[in-house]
Amino acid sequence: MARKQGNVSQKRFIPVHILLILGGLFMVFPFIYQILMSLSTNPEIQSVPPKFIPDSWQWHNYSDVFTRLPFLHQFWVSVEITVLRTGVQLLLCAMAGYAFARMQFKGRGLLFGLLLAILMVPGQSYLIGQYQVIQNFGLLETPWGIVLPGFFSAFGVFLMRQAFMSLPVELEEAARLDGCNPWQAFWRVMFPLVRPSLFAVMITTVLWSWNDLLWPLIVTTREESMPLSVGIATLAGQHSTDYALMMAASTMAMAPIFILFFSMQKRVIEGLATSGLKG
Amino acid sequence: MSEAGARGAMSAPRPGSASPKGRRRRGSPTSVGAWPLAFIGLLMLGVAVFYYWPIVKNIIISFQQTNAFGGDPEFVGVDNYKALFADPSLMSSIGNTLLYTVIVLLGIPLSVAIASMIELPGLRWKSLYRTLFFMPYLAMPMAIGQVWKIVYNGNFGILNQVLRALGVSDPPYWIVTPGFAIVAVSIFGLWSSIGFNVIILSSGLKGISRELYEAASIDGATGVKQFRWITVPLLTPSIFFLTIMTTIGGFQLFDVLFAMIGNGNPAESRTRSLVTLFYKQAFVNSDQGTGAAIAIVILVFVAIVTVIQFIGQKKWVNYV
């Protein structure tokens, strides 16, 4: 019966549905168009009037990306920097967040304040200095050069500190009584309990790391050391008229993020909402 | 389970979470020895090396003339700043950055409309709609920007084909026409930003108690009135948060611009943002002194606007 009522009431939502479907189509149209173009020929893409459905599907555009471009190289750089950055950042932020939330030590407030100050400064004000540091370390053109500054996230520490503060102290005290040292109390007892916040930090880091452009653009100049976000940019310069190839490459550059996020859709949206509310 | 967990985390900053018990026992095991250092040491070292020091360094460099071919930099006082302010490209970059920011800010009222439609109680397909509007936020700007470039293409782009079909005989060649290009880029930026807005606003809307609406409808307040007097006021903290984030994000305009405006584009000099100008000076022209000065200008710019917004919020943001 409840279901029937639901059906009846959908009728008064018809205008809302129409608006949302139109808006939604506007949002996804570029993606659909991209995939259709990636399976077309160049003349089809440039035809007037537009031809959305290709005469025959050009699947070879996708394999051409691997033979004609350094795609695989750049794909692995992207995977490498995203995994490294996310893993190390989660651990460092959780550890620091735990210390700031649960340990008493001298200068805690001051250090935490100094850390949060970074969030208020736009990225450009440390970019030149970071570049010099990476240069002095001899890490230009390397994945380490791309990820190293991203290991340390004030935002991540802030989020993790909030998460640890919301956990009951009794848990930790019980762990202590059972003979855990602070590391064991953190790693075995507390760390698994802040999973939702870890997830929120993970989402933002993965997304930011995979799509980040300016910093890797500065640190890498050679095609084989670039991640995809930069690789696509150079591609656009060199193969600007081979639209079909570009579309196949850019589809594949975005695919991992979409696959990852759609497989955990509900948690991603919640996680982002959480991280947003913290800002 | 994750939902409950996320809520728990969200309520973290509420009072009562700071534990008086932890403080009661002085010299409890947590406070002894080098443990805190072990937990924060590496992070603070990294932050010092990759954030504090670079900021200090940037301030120093902004007063120096650096030599692209090596050799010691020379102290030149405020010369970099003087040269910067004498250069008309600074003002046009500020203009472009502001125009972009204003257009992307228009996405907030649009997102309020979208989110409040999606969250209407009883509406079907909510999660489908959320997903549709959310997708652009996930997309790599560089990659999806290539699609937008084709949409905006003067000859075969769909936009102009539609315009011609509607009777516009001579539509502009969007991203290569100075004046139109920055607007075209901004619309792409607007499209990219709506997904995040909708998520934040949706979770804000879910936090509004249903009882308020029930009470209002007993008093005879209909849909539009409820929206005006309940939804909007209770959503102002989320709207304020988005305003700050969008403004700061707008001042960082780089990715979507870089994705659309390539080298050799005749509109290039007319589409430069503050960050593009910074990138060009510091890393393309290797003029780090001027680049550093631009970074300081951006810093001051962001600081001023953020302070103004925080002062202004008292007039319109309602905290429960």
HADDOCK unambig.tbl for C-alpha pairs under 7 A between the chains (distance, minus, plus):
assign (segid A and resid 6 and name CA) (segid B and resid 122 and name CA) 6.83 0.50 0.50
assign (segid A and resid 10 and name CA) (segid B and resid 123 and name CA) 6.60 0.50 0.50
assign (segid A and resid 13 and name CA) (segid B and resid 123 and name CA) 6.93 0.50 0.50
assign (segid A and resid 16 and name CA) (segid B and resid 117 and name CA) 6.57 0.50 0.50
assign (segid A and resid 20 and name CA) (segid B and resid 129 and name CA) 6.97 0.50 0.50
assign (segid A and resid 24 and name CA) (segid B and resid 129 and name CA) 6.68 0.50 0.50
assign (segid A and resid 24 and name CA) (segid B and resid 132 and name CA) 5.26 0.50 0.50
assign (segid A and resid 24 and name CA) (segid B and resid 133 and name CA) 5.82 0.50 0.50
assign (segid A and resid 27 and name CA) (segid B and resid 132 and name CA) 6.43 0.50 0.50
assign (segid A and resid 27 and name CA) (segid B and resid 133 and name CA) 5.90 0.50 0.50
assign (segid A and resid 27 and name CA) (segid B and resid 136 and name CA) 6.69 0.50 0.50
assign (segid A and resid 28 and name CA) (segid B and resid 132 and name CA) 6.38 0.50 0.50
assign (segid A and resid 30 and name CA) (segid B and resid 147 and name CA) 6.36 0.50 0.50
assign (segid A and resid 34 and name CA) (segid B and resid 147 and name CA) 6.10 0.50 0.50
assign (segid A and resid 46 and name CA) (segid B and resid 156 and name CA) 5.46 0.50 0.50
assign (segid A and resid 47 and name CA) (segid B and resid 156 and name CA) 6.37 0.50 0.50
assign (segid A and resid 48 and name CA) (segid B and resid 156 and name CA) 5.85 0.50 0.50
assign (segid A and resid 50 and name CA) (segid B and resid 158 and name CA) 6.89 0.50 0.50
assign (segid A and resid 92 and name CA) (segid B and resid 43 and name CA) 6.26 0.50 0.50
assign (segid A and resid 95 and name CA) (segid B and resid 39 and name CA) 5.24 0.50 0.50
assign (segid A and resid 95 and name CA) (segid B and resid 40 and name CA) 6.74 0.50 0.50
assign (segid A and resid 96 and name CA) (segid B and resid 39 and name CA) 5.47 0.50 0.50
assign (segid A and resid 96 and name CA) (segid B and resid 40 and name CA) 4.71 0.50 0.50
assign (segid A and resid 99 and name CA) (segid B and resid 36 and name CA) 5.92 0.50 0.50
assign (segid A and resid 99 and name CA) (segid B and resid 39 and name CA) 6.09 0.50 0.50
assign (segid A and resid 99 and name CA) (segid B and resid 40 and name CA) 6.83 0.50 0.50
assign (segid A and resid 103 and name CA) (segid B and resid 30 and name CA) 5.37 0.50 0.50
assign (segid A and resid 103 and name CA) (segid B and resid 31 and name CA) 5.73 0.50 0.50
assign (segid A and resid 103 and name CA) (segid B and resid 36 and name CA) 6.67 0.50 0.50
assign (segid A and resid 104 and name CA) (segid B and resid 30 and name CA) 6.86 0.50 0.50
assign (segid A and resid 104 and name CA) (segid B and resid 31 and name CA) 5.01 0.50 0.50
assign (segid A and resid 105 and name CA) (segid B and resid 31 and name CA) 6.19 0.50 0.50
assign (segid A and resid 105 and name CA) (segid B and resid 36 and name CA) 6.91 0.50 0.50
assign (segid A and resid 121 and name CA) (segid B and resid 299 and name CA) 6.50 0.50 0.50
assign (segid A and resid 122 and name CA) (segid B and resid 299 and name CA) 6.03 0.50 0.50
assign (segid A and resid 124 and name CA) (segid B and resid 295 and name CA) 5.38 0.50 0.50
assign (segid A and resid 125 and name CA) (segid B and resid 55 and name CA) 5.78 0.50 0.50
assign (segid A and resid 125 and name CA) (segid B and resid 58 and name CA) 6.39 0.50 0.50
assign (segid A and resid 125 and name CA) (segid B and resid 295 and name CA) 4.96 0.50 0.50
assign (segid A and resid 125 and name CA) (segid B and resid 296 and name CA) 6.41 0.50 0.50
assign (segid A and resid 125 and name CA) (segid B and resid 299 and name CA) 6.90 0.50 0.50
assign (segid A and resid 126 and name CA) (segid B and resid 51 and name CA) 6.11 0.50 0.50
assign (segid A and resid 126 and name CA) (segid B and resid 54 and name CA) 4.80 0.50 0.50
assign (segid A and resid 126 and name CA) (segid B and resid 55 and name CA) 4.76 0.50 0.50
assign (segid A and resid 126 and name CA) (segid B and resid 58 and name CA) 6.48 0.50 0.50
assign (segid A and resid 128 and name CA) (segid B and resid 58 and name CA) 6.55 0.50 0.50
assign (segid A and resid 129 and name CA) (segid B and resid 54 and name CA) 3.87 0.50 0.50
assign (segid A and resid 129 and name CA) (segid B and resid 55 and name CA) 6.73 0.50 0.50
assign (segid A and resid 129 and name CA) (segid B and resid 57 and name CA) 5.76 0.50 0.50
assign (segid A and resid 129 and name CA) (segid B and resid 58 and name CA) 5.97 0.50 0.50
assign (segid A and resid 130 and name CA) (segid B and resid 50 and name CA) 5.68 0.50 0.50
assign (segid A and resid 130 and name CA) (segid B and resid 54 and name CA) 5.60 0.50 0.50
assign (segid A and resid 149 and name CA) (segid B and resid 50 and name CA) 5.67 0.50 0.50
assign (segid A and resid 152 and name CA) (segid B and resid 43 and name CA) 5.95 0.50 0.50
assign (segid A and resid 152 and name CA) (segid B and resid 46 and name CA) 6.19 0.50 0.50
assign (segid A and resid 152 and name CA) (segid B and resid 47 and name CA) 6.04 0.50 0.50
assign (segid A and resid 162 and name CA) (segid B and resid 12 and name CA) 5.50 0.50 0.50
assign (segid A and resid 162 and name CA) (segid B and resid 13 and name CA) 6.31 0.50 0.50
assign (segid A and resid 163 and name CA) (segid B and resid 9 and name CA) 5.33 0.50 0.50
assign (segid A and resid 163 and name CA) (segid B and resid 12 and name CA) 6.23 0.50 0.50
assign (segid A and resid 165 and name CA) (segid B and resid 12 and name CA) 6.65 0.50 0.50
assign (segid A and resid 165 and name CA) (segid B and resid 17 and name CA) 5.78 0.50 0.50
assign (segid A and resid 165 and name CA) (segid B and resid 18 and name CA) 6.35 0.50 0.50
assign (segid A and resid 166 and name CA) (segid B and resid 9 and name CA) 6.83 0.50 0.50
assign (segid A and resid 166 and name CA) (segid B and resid 12 and name CA) 4.94 0.50 0.50
assign (segid A and resid 166 and name CA) (segid B and resid 17 and name CA) 5.30 0.50 0.50
assign (segid A and resid 182 and name CA) (segid B and resid 30 and name CA) 6.50 0.50 0.50
assign (segid A and resid 196 and name CA) (segid B and resid 2 and name CA) 6.31 0.50 0.50
assign (segid A and resid 196 and name CA) (segid B and resid 5 and name CA) 5.82 0.50 0.50
assign (segid A and resid 196 and name CA) (segid B and resid 6 and name CA) 5.51 0.50 0.50
assign (segid A and resid 197 and name CA) (segid B and resid 6 and name CA) 6.99 0.50 0.50
assign (segid A and resid 197 and name CA) (segid B and resid 9 and name CA) 6.64 0.50 0.50
assign (segid A and resid 211 and name CA) (segid B and resid 140 and name CA) 5.02 0.50 0.50
assign (segid A and resid 213 and name CA) (segid B and resid 255 and name CA) 6.51 0.50 0.50
assign (segid A and resid 218 and name CA) (segid B and resid 283 and name CA) 6.96 0.50 0.50
assign (segid A and resid 229 and name CA) (segid B and resid 142 and name CA) 6.25 0.50 0.50
assign (segid A and resid 232 and name CA) (segid B and resid 142 and name CA) 6.68 0.50 0.50
assign (segid A and resid 232 and name CA) (segid B and resid 143 and name CA) 6.58 0.50 0.50
assign (segid A and resid 233 and name CA) (segid B and resid 142 and name CA) 6.49 0.50 0.50
assign (segid A and resid 233 and name CA) (segid B and resid 259 and name CA) 6.86 0.50 0.50
assign (segid A and resid 250 and name CA) (segid B and resid 143 and name CA) 4.74 0.50 0.50
assign (segid A and resid 254 and name CA) (segid B and resid 139 and name CA) 6.23 0.50 0.50
assign (segid A and resid 254 and name CA) (segid B and resid 140 and name CA) 6.16 0.50 0.50
assign (segid A and resid 267 and name CA) (segid B and resid 2 and name CA) 6.90 0.50 0.50
assign (segid A and resid 269 and name CA) (segid B and resid 199 and name CA) 6.83 0.50 0.50
assign (segid A and resid 270 and name CA) (segid B and resid 6 and name CA) 6.91 0.50 0.50
assign (segid A and resid 273 and name CA) (segid B and resid 199 and name CA) 6.05 0.50 0.50
assign (segid A and resid 273 and name CA) (segid B and resid 200 and name CA) 5.37 0.50 0.50
assign (segid A and resid 273 and name CA) (segid B and resid 203 and name CA) 6.43 0.50 0.50
assign (segid A and resid 274 and name CA) (segid B and resid 6 and name CA) 6.59 0.50 0.50
assign (segid A and resid 274 and name CA) (segid B and resid 10 and name CA) 6.07 0.50 0.50
assign (segid A and resid 276 and name CA) (segid B and resid 200 and name CA) 6.51 0.50 0.50
